[in-house]
Amino acid sequence: MNVRFDPAARLRGEIVPPPDKSISHRAAIVGAMCSEPVRIHNYLDAADTNSTLDAVRALGALVEARPDELVIRGTGLREARTPEAPIDVGNAGTLMRLLPGWLAAQAGHSFTLDGDESIRRRPVDRVAEPLERMGARVQATNGRYPPFTVTGGRLRAIAYELPVASAQVKSCVLLAGLAAEGATTVGEPSISRDHTERMLAAAGATVHRNGRHVTVVNTDELVLERLTVPGDPSSAAFALAAGVLVPGARLLVRGCGVNWTRTGFVRILQRMGGIVIGDLEEEPGDEVTPHEPVTDLDVAAGPLVGTVVEADEVPLAIDELPLVALLGCFAEGETIVRGAGELRLKESDRIATVVEGLRGLGARIEATEDGFAVTGNGGLRGGVMLSHGDHRLAMLGAIAGLASREGVEVIGMDAAGVSYPRFMDDFARLV
């Protein structure tokens, strides 16, 4: 589906972002690992998260969709059913990397995971290495790609240092650690999103944090009676960007999750001069809190200045970095992102595709090995932008069109449905 987004004369109103995609994935997986039913409110109804529901059904969980909630009756930590066919993860990289942590605990049982063409280009060797050290076996295509098979074993606890900060890999190891003998510790070079730790703590698991190290202890069962998924800050980021780029804009983003590990983009935006007001969570200490903070965010247009995003900020804004590139086109001076090589392993090579897409709209932007550099030149002319089947690129093109001088046609706008099915309707009401 190709859609044209013309320059917005004004942008006013309220927007409620869709439910958090990362938390929805985790809620379904942890719910399936629980020994008692879990009631989930505000679960994201989108392609990626529905793939996760299909996966846990294949593993024996019962999923009941009610008008106001989702109820998951799980199998328990160590009783997942072996499906007759490969588990189809669709386009969901989070599902592909988290689920093996649970499957690794199913001693003597094997599970094959596969997905779409994009998934088959995304490596799984970084989850395979720690799981094999714990006693599972992972056989991947060409040693690192899907389809791949996880054979569960009697797991032993390990202390594992992540070579690259990754909430997905960290979560995979922590899920496996629940069934491992002893205490499993994961360290990371910089802090990444901590939804898994919070959810496990809420489900009764023993979880400790010591700086950049997280430890889980072997447990018999998880019990999580109910959970409410907050608004997704990564989806809300598109409204925040539009709110500061369209002249005279004033938006209120309702019910947005503001977990400190997910608001890196807000802090970058504020540093660039964007006006974003809300009750943001402070940087947490070593205590693992079992809840997710939520607030309303008030955003208004204003002049921007360039900034430098260093490697330690990248995991806290990984999904929003394409928007930082867009902001840089309108900011005075240079905007540089470093240490973001992980972007090359997303649904598309987001360094290459963002640079190509924005350059085609008139940006002065250059790719680097692990990021990009943008020189602000007063905004964007407009033109055509390809989504490459990547939901975040599709929405990036839409926001670029609203803020551009001539408008942008997005080729493949339907990709936005992976994470934000209401995107078109929501923004139509604001313009």
C-alpha positions as CSV (number, residue, x, y, z in Angstrom):
1,M,0.0,0.0,0.0
2,N,1.4,3.4,-1.0
3,V,0.3,6.5,0.9
4,R,1.1,10.2,0.4
5,F,1.6,12.4,3.4
6,D,1.3,16.1,2.7
7,P,2.9,18.9,4.8
8,A,0.7,19.5,7.9
9,A,-0.6,23.0,8.4
10,R,-1.2,22.2,12.0
11,L,-1.0,19.3,14.4
12,R,-3.3,19.5,17.4
13,G,-5.1,17.0,19.7
14,E,-4.6,14.0,21.9
15,I,-3.3,10.6,21.0
16,V,-3.2,7.3,22.8
17,P,-0.3,5.2,21.7
18,P,-0.9,1.5,21.0
19,P,0.0,-1.0,23.8
20,D,3.7,-1.6,24.3
21,K,5.0,-4.2,21.9
22,S,8.0,-5.3,24.0
23,I,5.9,-5.8,27.1
24,S,3.1,-7.6,25.2
25,H,5.6,-10.2,23.8
26,R,6.9,-10.8,27.3
27,A,3.5,-10.9,28.9
28,A,2.4,-13.7,26.5
29,I,5.6,-15.7,27.0
30,V,5.8,-15.3,30.8
31,G,2.1,-16.0,31.0
32,A,2.6,-19.3,29.2
33,M,5.3,-20.1,31.7
34,C,3.1,-19.5,34.7
35,S,1.3,-22.2,36.6
36,E,-1.9,-20.2,37.1
37,P,-4.0,-18.2,34.6
38,V,-2.8,-14.7,33.8
39,R,-5.2,-11.9,32.9
40,I,-3.6,-9.3,30.6
41,H,-5.2,-6.0,29.9
42,N,-4.4,-3.8,26.9
43,Y,-2.4,-6.5,25.0
44,L,-1.2,-5.2,21.6
45,D,-3.3,-6.6,18.7
46,A,-0.7,-6.5,15.9
47,A,1.1,-8.9,13.6
48,D,4.2,-9.4,15.7
49,T,2.5,-9.9,19.0
50,N,-0.2,-12.2,17.5
51,S,2.7,-14.4,16.3
52,T,3.7,-14.7,20.0
53,L,0.2,-15.8,20.9
54,D,0.2,-18.4,18.1
55,A,3.6,-19.6,19.4
56,V,2.5,-20.1,23.0
57,R,-0.7,-21.9,21.8
58,A,1.5,-24.3,19.8
59,L,3.4,-25.0,23.0
60,G,0.3,-25.9,24.9
61,A,-1.0,-22.7,26.5
62,L,-4.7,-21.8,26.2
63,V,-5.3,-18.3,25.0
64,E,-8.8,-16.7,25.5
65,A,-9.5,-13.3,24.0
66,R,-12.2,-11.5,26.0
67,P,-13.7,-8.1,25.2
68,D,-11.6,-6.3,27.8
69,E,-8.7,-8.7,28.5
70,L,-6.6,-11.6,27.3
71,V,-6.5,-14.7,29.6
72,I,-3.5,-17.1,29.2
73,R,-3.6,-20.5,30.9
74,G,0.0,-21.6,30.8
75,T,1.8,-25.0,31.0
76,G,4.3,-24.1,33.7
77,L,8.0,-23.6,33.5
78,R,9.0,-27.1,32.4
79,E,5.9,-28.6,30.7
80,A,5.7,-27.0,27.3
81,R,4.2,-29.2,24.6
82,T,6.3,-30.3,21.7
83,P,4.4,-29.0,18.5
84,E,4.2,-31.2,15.4
85,A,5.3,-28.4,13.1
86,P,7.9,-25.6,13.4
87,I,7.0,-22.6,15.4
88,D,6.4,-19.7,13.0
89,V,7.6,-16.4,14.6
90,G,6.6,-14.4,11.5
91,N,8.5,-11.1,11.6
92,A,8.9,-11.0,15.4
93,G,12.6,-10.8,16.3
94,T,11.7,-10.4,20.0
95,L,9.8,-13.7,20.0
96,M,12.6,-15.4,18.1
97,R,15.2,-14.5,20.6
98,L,13.2,-14.7,23.9
99,L,11.3,-18.0,23.3
100,P,14.4,-20.2,23.2
101,G,15.1,-19.3,26.8
102,W,12.0,-21.1,27.9
103,L,12.4,-23.9,25.4
104,A,15.9,-24.6,26.6
105,A,14.4,-25.8,29.9
106,Q,12.3,-28.5,28.3
107,A,14.8,-31.4,28.8
108,G,14.8,-34.0,26.0
109,H,12.4,-32.1,23.8
110,S,13.3,-30.3,20.5
111,F,11.6,-27.2,19.0
112,T,12.2,-25.7,15.6
113,L,11.7,-22.0,15.0
114,D,11.3,-20.3,11.6
115,G,9.9,-17.1,10.2
116,D,9.5,-14.9,7.2
117,E,12.2,-13.8,4.8
118,S,13.4,-11.0,7.0
119,I,13.7,-13.2,10.0
120,R,15.8,-15.7,8.1
121,R,18.4,-12.9,7.7
122,R,18.6,-12.1,11.5
123,P,21.2,-14.0,13.5
124,V,20.5,-16.1,16.5
125,D,24.1,-17.1,17.5
126,R,24.1,-14.6,20.4
127,V,21.3,-16.5,22.1
128,A,22.7,-19.9,21.1
129,E,26.1,-19.4,22.8
130,P,24.8,-18.8,26.4
131,L,22.1,-21.5,26.0
132,E,24.6,-24.1,25.0
133,R,26.8,-23.1,27.9
134,M,23.8,-23.8,30.2
135,G,23.3,-27.3,28.8
136,A,20.8,-26.8,25.9
137,R,21.6,-27.5,22.2
138,V,21.0,-25.0,19.4
139,Q,21.4,-26.0,15.7
140,A,21.1,-23.1,13.3
141,T,21.2,-22.7,9.6
142,N,24.8,-22.0,8.5
143,G,25.6,-21.8,12.2
144,R,23.7,-18.6,13.0
145,Y,20.4,-18.1,11.1
146,P,16.8,-19.4,11.2
147,P,15.3,-21.9,10.8
148,F,17.0,-23.3,14.0
149,T,16.3,-26.0,16.5
150,V,16.5,-25.8,20.3
151,T,16.9,-29.0,22.2
152,G,16.2,-28.6,25.9
153,G,18.5,-30.0,28.6
154,R,19.1,-30.1,32.4
155,L,20.3,-26.5,32.7
156,R,23.1,-25.2,34.9
157,A,23.5,-21.6,36.0
158,I,26.2,-19.5,34.4
159,A,27.6,-16.0,34.7
160,Y,27.5,-14.5,31.2
161,E,28.8,-11.2,30.0
162,L,27.0,-9.9,26.9
163,P,29.4,-8.7,24.2
164,V,26.8,-6.2,23.1
165,A,24.0,-4.7,25.2
166,S,20.8,-6.5,24.1
167,A,17.6,-6.7,26.1
168,Q,16.5,-9.7,23.9
169,V,19.6,-11.8,24.6
170,K,19.6,-10.8,28.3
171,S,16.0,-11.8,28.6
172,C,16.6,-15.2,26.9
173,V,19.3,-16.1,29.4
174,L,17.2,-14.9,32.3
175,L,14.2,-17.0,31.2
176,A,16.5,-20.1,30.9
177,G,18.0,-19.2,34.3
178,L,14.6,-19.7,36.0
179,A,15.1,-23.5,35.4
180,A,18.8,-23.7,35.9
181,E,20.5,-25.1,39.0
182,G,21.8,-22.2,41.0
183,A,21.8,-18.5,40.2
184,T,22.3,-17.2,36.7
185,T,23.8,-13.7,36.2
186,V,23.9,-11.7,33.0
187,G,26.1,-8.6,32.7
188,E,25.9,-6.1,29.9
189,P,28.2,-3.3,28.8
190,S,25.4,-0.7,29.1
191,I,21.9,-0.8,30.5
192,S,19.2,-2.1,28.2
193,R,15.4,-2.2,28.7
194,D,14.4,-4.1,31.8
195,H,10.8,-5.2,31.2
196,T,11.7,-8.9,31.7
197,E,13.3,-8.3,35.1
198,R,10.3,-6.3,36.3
199,M,7.8,-8.9,35.0
200,L,9.7,-11.8,36.6
201,A,9.8,-10.0,39.9
202,A,6.0,-9.4,39.7
203,A,5.6,-13.2,39.0
204,G,7.4,-14.1,42.2
205,A,10.9,-14.9,40.8
206,T,13.9,-13.9,42.8
207,V,15.6,-11.2,40.8
208,H,18.6,-9.0,41.9
209,R,20.3,-6.2,40.1
210,N,23.8,-4.9,40.8
211,G,24.6,-2.1,38.5
212,R,24.8,-3.6,35.0
213,H,24.4,-7.2,36.2
214,V,21.1,-9.0,36.7
215,T,20.7,-12.3,38.6
216,V,17.8,-14.8,38.7
217,V,17.5,-17.8,40.9
218,N,16.1,-21.2,40.1
219,T,12.4,-21.3,40.8
220,D,9.6,-23.9,40.8
221,E,6.8,-21.8,39.4
222,L,5.7,-18.4,38.3
223,V,2.4,-16.8,39.4
224,L,1.3,-13.5,37.8
225,E,-2.4,-12.9,38.3
226,R,-2.9,-9.8,36.2
227,L,-0.9,-7.3,34.2
228,T,-1.7,-4.1,32.3
229,V,0.4,-3.2,29.3
230,P,1.1,0.6,29.1
231,G,1.2,2.7,25.9
232,D,4.3,2.0,23.8
233,P,7.0,4.7,24.1
234,S,8.5,3.6,20.8
235,S,5.2,4.1,19.0
236,A,4.6,7.3,20.9
237,A,8.0,8.6,19.7
238,F,6.5,9.2,16.2
239,A,3.9,11.6,17.7
240,L,6.6,13.3,19.8
241,A,8.8,13.8,16.8
242,A,5.9,15.2,14.8
243,G,4.9,17.4,17.7
244,V,8.3,19.2,17.7
245,L,8.8,19.3,13.9
246,V,5.4,20.6,12.6
247,P,5.3,24.4,13.2
248,G,2.7,25.4,15.8
249,A,2.0,21.8,16.8
250,R,0.7,20.9,20.3
251,L,0.0,17.3,21.2
252,L,-0.9,15.4,24.4
253,V,0.2,11.7,24.4
254,R,-2.0,9.8,26.9
255,G,-1.0,6.8,29.0
256,C,2.5,6.4,27.7
257,G,4.9,4.0,29.4
258,V,7.9,5.9,30.8
259,N,10.2,3.1,32.1
260,W,13.6,4.8,32.3
261,T,15.1,2.2,30.1
262,R,12.7,3.2,27.3
263,T,12.7,7.0,27.5
264,G,16.2,7.5,26.0
265,F,14.6,9.1,23.0
266,V,12.7,11.6,25.2
267,R,15.9,12.6,26.9
268,I,17.7,13.1,23.5
269,L,14.7,15.1,22.2
270,Q,14.7,17.3,25.2
271,R,18.5,17.8,24.9
272,M,18.0,18.9,21.3
273,G,15.5,21.6,22.5
274,G,12.2,19.7,22.0
275,I,9.5,20.6,24.5
276,V,8.3,17.4,26.1
277,I,6.7,17.7,29.6
278,G,5.7,14.7,31.7
279,D,6.4,12.8,34.9
280,L,9.3,10.6,33.7
281,E,10.8,7.8,35.8
282,E,14.2,8.6,37.3
283,E,17.1,6.3,36.7
284,P,16.4,3.3,38.9
285,G,18.8,1.9,41.4
286,D,19.6,-1.8,42.2
287,E,16.1,-2.6,43.4
288,V,14.0,-4.3,40.7
289,T,10.5,-2.8,40.9
290,P,7.7,-5.0,39.7
291,H,5.7,-2.3,37.9
292,E,5.8,-0.1,34.8
293,P,5.4,3.6,35.3
294,V,2.9,5.5,33.1
295,T,2.2,9.2,32.4
296,D,0.9,11.7,29.9
297,L,3.3,13.6,27.8
298,D,2.7,17.2,26.6
299,V,4.7,18.1,23.4
300,A,5.1,21.3,21.4
301,A,7.1,22.5,18.4
302,G,10.2,24.5,18.9
303,P,13.7,25.1,17.4
304,L,16.2,22.2,17.6
305,V,20.0,22.0,17.9
306,G,22.1,19.0,16.9
307,T,23.5,16.5,19.4
308,V,25.7,13.5,19.8
309,V,24.3,10.2,20.8
310,E,27.0,7.9,22.3
311,A,27.1,4.2,22.5
312,D,25.8,4.0,26.1
313,E,22.6,5.7,25.1
314,V,21.9,3.5,22.1
315,P,20.2,0.5,23.9
316,L,17.8,3.0,25.6
317,A,16.7,4.5,22.3
318,I,17.5,1.7,19.8
319,D,14.1,1.7,18.1
320,E,13.8,5.5,17.9
321,L,17.3,6.2,16.4
322,P,15.8,6.6,12.9
323,L,13.7,9.5,14.3
324,V,16.9,11.1,15.7
325,A,18.2,11.1,12.1
326,L,15.0,12.9,11.1
327,L,15.2,15.4,13.9
328,G,18.8,16.1,12.8
329,C,17.6,17.2,9.4
330,F,15.7,20.1,11.0
331,A,18.2,20.9,13.8
332,E,20.9,23.6,13.7
333,G,24.4,22.0,13.4
334,E,25.4,18.3,13.3
335,T,23.6,15.3,14.8
336,I,25.8,12.2,15.2
337,V,24.8,8.7,16.4
338,R,27.7,6.3,17.4
339,G,27.8,2.7,18.6
340,A,24.5,1.7,16.9
341,G,25.7,-1.2,14.8
342,E,22.8,-3.2,16.2
343,L,20.6,-1.2,13.8
344,R,22.0,-3.2,10.9
345,L,20.4,-6.4,12.4
346,K,16.8,-5.1,12.6
347,E,13.9,-5.8,10.2
348,S,16.1,-4.0,7.6
349,D,19.6,-2.6,7.8
350,R,18.3,0.5,9.5
351,I,21.5,2.5,9.0
352,A,21.6,1.9,5.3
353,T,17.8,2.3,4.7
354,V,17.4,5.4,6.9
355,V,20.3,7.1,5.2
356,E,19.1,6.2,1.8
357,G,15.5,7.2,2.5
358,L,16.2,10.6,4.1
359,R,18.9,11.4,1.5
360,G,16.2,10.9,-1.1
361,L,14.1,13.5,0.6
362,G,16.8,16.1,0.6
363,A,18.8,15.3,3.8
364,R,22.5,15.8,4.2
365,I,23.2,12.5,5.9
366,E,26.1,10.0,5.8
367,A,26.3,6.5,7.1
368,T,29.1,5.3,9.3
369,E,29.9,1.7,10.3
370,D,28.0,2.0,13.5
371,G,25.7,5.0,13.0
372,F,25.2,8.1,10.9
373,A,25.9,11.8,10.8
374,V,23.3,14.4,9.8
375,T,24.0,18.1,9.0
376,G,20.9,20.1,9.5
377,N,19.9,22.1,6.4
378,G,16.6,23.6,7.3
379,G,14.4,20.6,6.9
380,L,13.4,18.3,4.1
381,R,12.2,18.9,0.6
382,G,10.1,15.7,0.3
383,G,9.8,12.9,-2.3
384,V,9.4,9.2,-2.1
385,M,10.5,6.8,0.6
386,L,10.6,3.0,0.6
387,S,9.6,1.1,3.8
388,H,11.5,-2.0,2.8
389,G,8.8,-3.9,4.7
390,D,10.1,-2.3,8.0
391,H,7.3,-0.8,10.1
392,R,9.5,1.9,11.7
393,L,10.7,3.1,8.3
394,A,7.2,3.3,7.0
395,M,6.2,5.5,10.0
396,L,9.4,7.5,9.7
397,G,8.5,8.4,6.1
398,A,5.0,9.5,7.2
399,I,6.3,11.9,9.9
400,A,8.9,13.2,7.4
401,G,6.1,14.0,5.0
402,L,4.1,15.9,7.6
403,A,7.1,18.1,8.4
404,S,8.5,18.4,4.8
405,R,8.0,21.3,2.3
406,E,6.5,19.2,-0.5
407,G,5.2,15.9,1.1
408,V,6.4,12.3,1.0
409,E,4.9,9.2,-0.6
410,V,5.6,6.1,1.4
411,I,5.9,2.9,-0.6
412,G,4.7,0.0,1.6
413,M,2.9,1.9,4.3
414,D,1.0,-1.3,5.3
415,A,4.2,-2.4,7.1
416,A,3.2,0.0,10.0
417,G,0.6,-2.7,11.0
418,V,3.4,-4.8,12.6
419,S,3.5,-2.5,15.6
420,Y,1.0,0.3,15.1
421,P,-2.2,-0.8,13.3
422,R,-4.0,2.5,14.1
423,F,-1.2,4.8,12.8
424,M,-3.1,6.2,9.8
425,D,-6.3,6.8,11.7
426,D,-4.6,8.4,14.7
427,F,-2.6,10.9,12.7
428,A,-5.5,11.7,10.3
429,R,-7.4,13.0,13.4
430,L,-4.4,15.2,14.4
431,V,-3.8,16.9,11.1
